[in-house]
Amino acid sequence: VALPAQVTFHHEAGKQLVANDLKIERLHTGMKFVEGPVWIAGDKALVFSDIPRAKLLRWTAKGGVVDWRDSEQSNGNTLDLDGKLLSAQHGARNLVRHVLKTSVSLEVSTAVTPVPQVLASKCDGKRFHSPNDLAVRNDGTIWFTDPTYGLGKRQREADGNFVYRLDENTGFVTVVQRDFAMPNGICFSPDHSRIYIADSGKKQRVGAFLVQNNG
C-alpha cells in the first residue's frame, strides 16, 4: 500500500520555515518523474528534472513551467559556490556543470544551447552507476550519492553503492561512505560540519555524519 506523501520535521525549528497560512498549489501536470528542485534566487526561477523525458524544466511566476534544457536524464540539481547549476545524471552516469555559450544567466532564450562541463564520471577508473543527488560544501567540494536506480541493464563497474566527494582543485574523487544500500538524498547542516544522507534501501534510514578535517 502506497503511503501518502509527507514532510517530517525532525526538529521543531524546522517548522519556522513554513508559513502558518501555507496553501499548496499545483503548478503543472503531465510530467513523468520529477526530481531535483533548485531555486535560482536571482532569476526567481525553479529548475528541476523530468528524468524519463531527459529534460530540465523551469518555472517562473510569469511564464509557468516550460522545457528549459535537454539533459542526460538528470536527477538531483544544486548550485555551486558561484551560483552555477550542477546536475547528477543517470543517463551519462556523471556529474556536470551547465555552462551557456553566450550567457551565465538563466534568463537566456531557450534557443541557446548549453555546453555541459563534465566534472566526474569515474572513481579509480570505474564508472559510477547513476549519480542521484549532490550537495556542495562551503569549501567547494561536491558530495554525491550513487545508487543503481538509473543504471538499468548497463554493466556495473563500481564495487558498491557509495557516497563520493569530488575535489575540483585536485580532480580527485574519493569514496566517503560505503555502508549504504541505496544512498539517495544528501545535504549539509547550516554550518557544514555535518552531512545527512538518506538510504532508501530496505533499511530506509537517514545517517548523520560529522565531516572530518580531512574530508
Secondary structure by P-SEA (a helix, b strand, c coil): ccccccccccccccccccccbbbbbbccccccccccccccccccbbbbbbccccbbbbbccccccccccccccccbbbbccccbbbbbbccccbbbbbbbccccccccccccccccccccccccccccccccccccccccccccccccccccccccccccccccccccccccccccccccccccbbbbcccccbbbbbbcccccbbbbbbbcccc
